[in-house]
């Protein structure tokens, strides 16, 4: 993530798919991926109410991500996994839905007022993050709503177009931002996704928070 602190190069907007922006964030080695995500969310997570989803391929991956992100004090963290009770699952989705409403309705003046309010009020205005595995994505066909996040982070880059598309459909709002974590040899997978999906996945800009 040292590159996030370097001088910003001229930004070239990537192609849009339903007005959604596709980016990749390259990591040299797998062991640096978690550290990179924590640092990234250390930047994004400070935005009041910002709704973020992190998609994982497995439960072990989800547990590791939740453990690492649980120490960030300005993020309200929840998870969707296979043995979560139906009632709790509904509560997680509903709370996140409310966060997306707050994000969409906020105005600059409102944000400034919120930042000056009491600690109790600030607790309610944390950014909201849901970590979910592929098998537990919202079931739109069963009546569940899309999470409609502003930012979707693919912690593990999907190898199939269908998985990539389903994550976006069930997790991301129109006009949202996708950030794909890419490690070493996954460049080939990234290019394959671009070709099969008809999109361009651009390198993530240094100042990602400026395009939220």
Order of alpha helices (4+ residues) and beta strands (2+ residues): beta-beta-alpha-beta-alpha-beta-alpha-alpha-alpha-beta-beta-alpha-beta-alpha-beta
